[in-house]
Amino acid sequence: MMTRVTLRSMIDDASKEMKKAVTEAMRGVDHTATTTDCGSVRRRSFIGVTAHWIDPDSLQRCSAAPACKQLRGSHTFDVLASALNDIHSEFEIRGKIVRTTTDNGSNFIKAFQVFGEDENNNAVGSDGDASQPREDGEDQEDQDEAEEVEFVDVSVLLNEDDGLEFELPKHQHCACHLLNLIATVDATKATSSEAYKKVYRSTFGKCNALWNKCGRSTLAAETVEDVCFLQLLRVNATRWNSLFLAVERLLRIIKDKGEGAIRVICTDLKVPMFNPAELAYLTEYAAAMSPVTQATNILQAEATVQMGWLLPTINLLTAKLDRVKLRLKYCRPLVDALQVGIKNRFGHMTEDPEQLRFFFQSSEHLGQRMMPQSEWGWTTSSNTWKHPPCS
């Protein structure tokens, strides 16, 4: 049996060897993309960074996890910037990163606004450029003021944070997190319609009562399973698609077992039964949210997703919502809210020349992958869009 000291030494040696191998692998590439996120577990905070690049010989995507290190103190923007800068320098990829993808947390956004590549360049030029002409009389004023001497503590100036000690790469907002915000925050704005608000509250009030009963009581869960041969899914507050999946499970029970099964469950659990309008609302809700779910699943793929899939996915999502909206009665305000959210959160990306170049390169492949051409409007024979993405 090895001792604790021996095991720890072996782990340290293996870690160093792995770090050396990852650094050597990334040394031979010119461009790298990274993702980063922060999390807490057992009252400790960690920052994780993954790196992705294309092998120049095999043209295969390669991935590695350069860091999963502990963060001490608050997750302020300068702390995150310092940690990222240290990780990039440690693995010798500081000048090779083309984009860093993060969620939409305010600390990450501010870190890249203050220390980001573009913002730093603007900040340098905002203080004045030596190439700019000096106004008349400036030299004379400088000579007059030169006679006044002021003593300044140099150590204070050297230690002062001028916002330029770090240099982070370009920032990319996580598309899946943006879709998550659209499906949660932006979708709630549909309640500005009184008719939608009324049916929304009554329907999900009964749904939540049913889900809470099954989540808190084993007998209630067994009652549902005995009647429907399926369990109701519980909603997770941190995963919006859990709500969609829970609604989908309810609709599946109704489709397979009929409304009588739901009526029996509601009676046994002493929960109000859904009326026809509320059941129709659940059907329309699932139809409206299904394209958002599919788009999220495509963009959060582990190994097959590419940067060029972003705008085609969003374009196809918008087209699908337009088609679904024509068949809706109760959830039209929901689709309107989703489309406004898509425009607000992804609209600026359609003006990015780099994104547009990827868009046209990836549209055909993604149009065949997401949906049949009859649904999404992509005609492979003529390589044209039934609904042009750009005006």
C-alpha positions as CSV (number, residue, x, y, z in Angstrom):
1,M,0.0,0.0,0.0
2,M,1.4,3.4,-1.0
3,T,1.4,6.1,1.6
4,R,-0.5,9.4,1.5
5,V,2.7,11.3,0.7
6,T,3.6,9.0,-2.2
7,L,0.1,9.3,-3.7
8,R,0.1,13.1,-3.4
9,S,3.6,13.2,-5.0
10,M,2.3,11.0,-7.9
11,I,-0.7,13.2,-8.4
12,D,1.5,16.3,-8.5
13,D,3.9,14.7,-11.0
14,A,1.0,13.6,-13.2
15,S,-0.5,17.1,-13.1
16,K,2.8,18.7,-14.2
17,E,3.2,16.2,-17.0
18,M,-0.4,16.9,-18.2
19,K,0.2,20.7,-18.0
20,K,3.4,20.3,-20.0
21,A,1.6,18.2,-22.7
22,V,-1.3,20.7,-23.0
23,T,1.1,23.6,-23.3
24,E,3.2,21.9,-25.9
25,A,0.0,20.9,-27.9
26,M,-1.2,24.5,-27.9
27,R,2.2,25.9,-28.8
28,G,1.9,24.6,-32.3
29,V,-1.3,26.4,-33.1
30,D,-1.9,30.0,-34.0
31,H,-5.5,30.5,-33.0
32,T,-7.4,29.3,-29.9
33,A,-10.8,29.8,-28.5
34,T,-11.6,29.6,-24.8
35,T,-14.6,29.4,-22.5
36,T,-14.7,30.3,-18.8
37,D,-17.1,30.2,-15.9
38,C,-17.2,30.5,-12.2
39,G,-18.9,28.3,-9.6
40,S,-19.1,27.5,-5.9
41,V,-19.2,24.2,-4.1
42,R,-18.8,23.6,-0.4
43,R,-18.3,27.2,0.4
44,R,-15.3,27.5,-2.1
45,S,-15.3,29.3,-5.4
46,F,-13.6,28.1,-8.6
47,I,-12.9,29.4,-12.0
48,G,-12.7,26.9,-14.9
49,V,-11.2,27.5,-18.4
50,T,-11.4,25.3,-21.5
51,A,-9.5,25.8,-24.7
52,H,-10.4,24.7,-28.2
53,W,-8.3,24.6,-31.3
54,I,-8.0,22.9,-34.7
55,D,-5.1,20.6,-35.2
56,P,-3.1,21.9,-38.2
57,D,-2.3,18.3,-39.4
58,S,-5.5,16.4,-38.9
59,L,-7.9,19.4,-39.0
60,Q,-9.7,17.8,-36.0
61,R,-11.0,19.9,-33.1
62,C,-9.0,19.5,-30.0
63,S,-10.0,20.5,-26.5
64,A,-8.4,20.8,-23.1
65,A,-9.1,22.2,-19.7
66,P,-6.1,24.4,-18.8
67,A,-7.4,25.4,-15.4
68,C,-9.9,24.7,-12.6
69,K,-8.5,26.8,-9.8
70,Q,-9.8,28.2,-6.6
71,L,-10.8,31.9,-6.5
72,R,-10.5,33.7,-3.2
73,G,-12.6,36.7,-2.3
74,S,-15.4,38.3,-4.2
75,H,-15.8,37.5,-7.9
76,T,-15.3,41.1,-8.9
77,F,-14.4,42.0,-12.5
78,D,-10.7,42.8,-11.7
79,V,-10.3,39.5,-9.8
80,L,-11.6,37.6,-12.8
81,A,-9.5,39.5,-15.2
82,S,-6.4,38.9,-13.2
83,A,-7.1,35.1,-12.9
84,L,-7.8,34.8,-16.7
85,N,-4.7,36.8,-17.5
86,D,-2.5,34.5,-15.3
87,I,-4.0,31.3,-16.9
88,H,-3.5,32.6,-20.4
89,S,0.1,33.5,-19.7
90,E,0.8,30.3,-17.8
91,F,-0.2,28.2,-20.9
92,E,1.4,30.6,-23.4
93,I,-1.9,31.3,-25.3
94,R,-2.3,35.0,-24.3
95,G,-1.7,36.3,-27.9
96,K,-3.5,33.4,-29.6
97,I,-7.0,33.6,-28.2
98,V,-9.5,34.9,-30.8
99,R,-12.6,34.8,-28.5
100,T,-13.5,34.0,-24.9
101,T,-17.0,32.8,-24.3
102,T,-18.7,33.5,-20.9
103,D,-22.2,33.8,-19.5
104,N,-23.9,37.1,-19.2
105,G,-22.9,37.8,-15.6
106,S,-22.2,41.5,-14.9
107,N,-18.8,40.7,-13.5
108,F,-17.6,39.0,-16.7
109,I,-19.2,41.7,-18.9
110,K,-17.4,44.4,-17.0
111,A,-14.1,42.6,-17.0
112,F,-14.1,42.4,-20.8
113,Q,-15.4,46.0,-21.1
114,V,-12.6,47.4,-18.9
115,F,-9.7,45.0,-19.9
116,G,-10.9,43.7,-23.3
117,E,-8.9,44.1,-26.4
118,D,-11.0,46.6,-28.2
119,E,-11.8,48.7,-25.2
120,N,-8.2,48.9,-24.1
121,N,-7.2,50.2,-27.6
122,N,-9.9,52.9,-27.3
123,A,-8.9,53.8,-23.8
124,V,-5.3,54.4,-24.9
125,G,-6.4,56.8,-27.7
126,S,-8.9,58.7,-25.5
127,D,-6.2,60.3,-23.4
128,G,-4.6,62.0,-26.3
129,D,-2.4,61.1,-29.2
130,A,1.1,62.5,-29.9
131,S,0.3,62.7,-33.6
132,Q,-2.5,65.2,-33.0
133,P,-1.6,68.9,-33.7
134,R,-1.3,71.1,-30.6
135,E,-3.4,74.2,-30.5
136,D,-1.8,77.7,-30.7
137,G,-0.5,79.0,-27.4
138,E,-0.2,75.6,-25.8
139,D,3.6,75.7,-25.8
140,Q,3.6,79.1,-24.1
141,E,1.2,78.0,-21.4
142,D,3.4,74.9,-20.7
143,Q,6.5,77.2,-20.3
144,D,4.6,79.4,-17.9
145,E,3.4,76.5,-15.8
146,A,6.8,74.8,-15.8
147,E,8.0,77.2,-13.1
148,E,5.6,75.8,-10.6
149,V,7.0,72.6,-9.0
150,E,4.7,70.0,-7.3
151,F,6.1,67.1,-5.3
152,V,4.2,63.8,-6.1
153,D,4.6,60.4,-4.3
154,V,5.8,58.2,-7.2
155,S,4.9,55.0,-5.4
156,V,1.3,55.9,-5.4
157,L,1.4,56.4,-9.2
158,L,3.2,53.1,-9.8
159,N,0.6,51.2,-7.7
160,E,-2.4,53.0,-9.2
161,D,-4.7,50.8,-11.3
162,D,-4.9,52.4,-14.7
163,G,-7.0,49.6,-16.3
164,L,-4.3,48.5,-18.7
165,E,-2.3,45.9,-16.7
166,F,-4.4,43.1,-18.1
167,E,-5.3,42.5,-21.7
168,L,-8.2,40.1,-22.3
169,P,-9.3,38.8,-25.8
170,K,-12.5,39.6,-27.5
171,H,-15.6,38.6,-25.6
172,Q,-18.4,36.3,-26.9
173,H,-21.7,36.1,-25.0
174,C,-22.8,32.5,-24.5
175,A,-25.7,31.9,-26.9
176,C,-27.3,29.2,-24.8
177,H,-27.4,31.5,-21.8
178,L,-28.9,34.2,-24.0
179,L,-31.6,31.8,-25.1
180,N,-32.1,30.9,-21.4
181,L,-32.7,34.5,-20.6
182,I,-35.1,34.9,-23.6
183,A,-37.2,31.9,-22.4
184,T,-37.3,33.1,-18.8
185,V,-37.0,36.9,-18.5
186,D,-38.2,38.0,-21.9
187,A,-41.0,35.4,-22.0
188,T,-42.6,36.9,-18.8
189,K,-43.1,40.2,-20.6
190,A,-46.0,38.5,-22.5
191,T,-48.0,38.9,-19.3
192,S,-48.5,42.6,-20.3
193,S,-51.5,41.2,-22.3
194,E,-54.3,40.8,-19.8
195,A,-55.9,37.9,-21.6
196,Y,-52.6,35.9,-21.8
197,K,-51.8,36.8,-18.1
198,K,-55.1,35.4,-16.9
199,V,-54.8,32.0,-18.7
200,Y,-51.1,31.8,-17.9
201,R,-51.6,32.3,-14.2
202,S,-54.5,29.9,-13.9
203,T,-52.8,27.2,-15.9
204,F,-49.4,27.2,-14.2
205,G,-51.0,27.7,-10.8
206,K,-52.7,24.3,-11.2
207,C,-49.5,22.8,-12.8
208,N,-47.4,24.0,-9.8
209,A,-49.9,22.6,-7.3
210,L,-49.7,19.2,-9.1
211,W,-45.9,19.2,-9.3
212,N,-45.5,20.3,-5.7
213,K,-47.8,17.5,-4.5
214,C,-45.8,14.8,-6.4
215,G,-42.5,16.3,-5.3
216,R,-43.3,16.4,-1.6
217,S,-45.3,13.2,-1.2
218,T,-44.2,9.7,-2.1
219,L,-47.9,8.6,-2.0
220,A,-48.8,11.3,-4.5
221,A,-46.0,10.2,-6.8
222,E,-47.1,6.6,-6.6
223,T,-50.7,7.6,-7.3
224,V,-49.6,9.2,-10.6
225,E,-47.5,6.3,-11.5
226,D,-50.3,3.8,-10.9
227,V,-52.7,5.7,-13.0
228,C,-50.4,6.9,-15.9
229,F,-47.5,4.5,-15.7
230,L,-45.3,7.6,-15.8
231,Q,-44.0,10.0,-13.3
232,L,-44.5,13.8,-13.5
233,L,-41.2,15.7,-14.0
234,R,-40.2,18.2,-11.4
235,V,-39.3,21.8,-12.4
236,N,-35.8,23.0,-11.7
237,A,-35.5,26.8,-11.2
238,T,-32.0,26.9,-12.7
239,R,-33.0,25.1,-15.9
240,W,-35.8,26.7,-17.9
241,N,-36.2,23.7,-20.2
242,S,-37.2,21.7,-17.2
243,L,-40.5,23.6,-17.3
244,F,-40.9,22.8,-21.0
245,L,-40.2,19.1,-20.3
246,A,-42.6,19.0,-17.4
247,V,-45.4,20.5,-19.6
248,E,-44.5,18.0,-22.3
249,R,-44.8,15.1,-19.9
250,L,-48.3,16.3,-18.9
251,L,-49.3,16.5,-22.5
252,R,-47.9,13.0,-23.2
253,I,-50.0,11.6,-20.4
254,I,-53.1,13.3,-21.7
255,K,-52.4,12.0,-25.2
256,D,-51.7,8.4,-24.1
257,K,-54.2,8.0,-21.3
258,G,-56.7,10.7,-22.1
259,E,-58.1,13.6,-20.0
260,G,-59.7,11.1,-17.7
261,A,-56.3,10.1,-16.3
262,I,-55.5,13.7,-15.4
263,R,-59.0,14.1,-13.9
264,V,-58.4,11.0,-11.7
265,I,-55.0,12.3,-10.5
266,C,-56.4,15.8,-9.7
267,T,-59.3,14.3,-7.8
268,D,-57.1,12.0,-5.7
269,L,-54.5,14.7,-5.0
270,K,-57.3,17.3,-4.4
271,V,-56.0,19.6,-7.1
272,P,-58.3,21.7,-9.3
273,M,-58.8,20.1,-12.7
274,F,-57.7,21.8,-15.9
275,N,-60.4,23.3,-18.0
276,P,-60.4,23.0,-21.9
277,A,-58.9,26.5,-22.3
278,E,-56.0,25.7,-20.0
279,L,-55.3,22.4,-21.7
280,A,-55.2,24.2,-25.0
281,Y,-52.9,26.8,-23.5
282,L,-50.4,24.0,-22.5
283,T,-50.5,22.6,-26.0
284,E,-49.7,26.0,-27.5
285,Y,-47.0,26.7,-24.9
286,A,-45.2,23.5,-25.8
287,A,-45.5,24.3,-29.5
288,A,-44.1,27.8,-29.0
289,M,-41.2,26.7,-26.8
290,S,-40.2,23.6,-28.8
291,P,-38.1,25.6,-31.4
292,V,-36.3,27.4,-28.5
293,T,-35.5,24.1,-26.9
294,Q,-34.2,22.6,-30.2
295,A,-32.1,25.7,-30.9
296,T,-30.6,25.4,-27.4
297,N,-29.8,21.8,-27.8
298,I,-28.0,22.5,-31.1
299,L,-25.9,25.3,-29.7
300,Q,-24.9,23.5,-26.5
301,A,-23.6,20.4,-28.3
302,E,-20.3,19.2,-27.0
303,A,-18.2,18.5,-30.1
304,T,-20.1,19.2,-33.3
305,V,-21.2,22.9,-32.9
306,Q,-19.3,25.6,-34.7
307,M,-19.2,29.4,-34.5
308,G,-20.8,29.6,-37.9
309,W,-24.0,27.8,-36.6
310,L,-25.0,30.7,-34.4
311,L,-26.7,33.1,-36.8
312,P,-28.3,30.3,-38.9
313,T,-29.7,28.8,-35.8
314,I,-31.2,32.1,-34.6
315,N,-32.5,32.9,-38.1
316,L,-34.2,29.5,-38.4
317,L,-35.6,29.9,-34.9
318,T,-37.2,33.2,-35.8
319,A,-38.6,31.6,-39.0
320,K,-40.1,28.7,-37.1
321,L,-41.7,31.0,-34.5
322,D,-43.3,33.0,-37.4
323,R,-44.8,29.8,-38.7
324,V,-46.0,28.6,-35.2
325,K,-47.6,31.9,-34.4
326,L,-50.1,31.5,-37.2
327,R,-51.7,28.5,-35.5
328,L,-51.9,29.9,-32.0
329,K,-54.8,31.4,-30.2
330,Y,-53.6,31.9,-26.6
331,C,-49.8,32.1,-26.9
332,R,-49.4,34.7,-29.6
333,P,-48.2,37.3,-26.9
334,L,-45.6,34.7,-25.8
335,V,-44.2,34.3,-29.3
336,D,-44.1,38.1,-29.7
337,A,-42.2,38.4,-26.4
338,L,-39.7,35.7,-27.6
339,Q,-39.1,37.4,-30.9
340,V,-38.5,40.8,-29.3
341,G,-36.0,39.1,-26.9
342,I,-34.2,37.5,-29.8
343,K,-34.0,40.8,-31.6
344,N,-32.7,42.6,-28.6
345,R,-30.1,40.0,-27.5
346,F,-28.9,38.8,-30.9
347,G,-29.6,41.7,-33.2
348,H,-26.2,43.3,-32.8
349,M,-24.6,40.0,-33.9
350,T,-26.2,40.3,-37.4
351,E,-24.1,43.4,-38.0
352,D,-20.8,41.7,-37.2
353,P,-19.0,41.0,-40.6
354,E,-17.3,38.0,-39.1
355,Q,-20.6,36.5,-37.9
356,L,-22.2,37.1,-41.3
357,R,-19.3,35.4,-43.1
358,F,-19.7,32.3,-40.9
359,F,-23.5,32.6,-41.4
360,F,-23.5,32.1,-45.2
361,Q,-20.8,29.4,-44.9
362,S,-22.9,27.3,-42.5
363,S,-26.5,28.0,-43.5
364,E,-26.9,25.0,-45.9
365,H,-25.5,22.4,-43.5
366,L,-27.5,23.7,-40.5
367,G,-30.7,24.1,-42.6
368,Q,-30.6,20.4,-43.3
369,R,-29.8,19.4,-39.7
370,M,-32.3,21.4,-37.7
371,M,-35.6,20.7,-39.5
372,P,-37.0,19.3,-42.8
373,Q,-36.8,21.9,-45.5
374,S,-40.6,22.1,-45.6
375,E,-40.6,23.4,-42.0
376,W,-37.6,25.7,-42.1
377,G,-37.7,27.1,-45.6
378,W,-34.3,26.0,-46.8
379,T,-34.3,24.8,-50.4
380,T,-31.2,22.6,-51.0
381,S,-31.8,22.2,-54.7
382,S,-31.3,25.9,-55.5
383,N,-29.4,26.8,-52.3
384,T,-31.8,29.6,-51.5
385,W,-33.9,30.7,-48.6
386,K,-37.7,30.8,-48.8
387,H,-37.4,33.5,-46.1
388,P,-34.3,35.5,-46.8
389,P,-32.3,36.2,-43.6
390,C,-31.2,39.6,-44.6
391,S,-33.1,42.4,-46.3
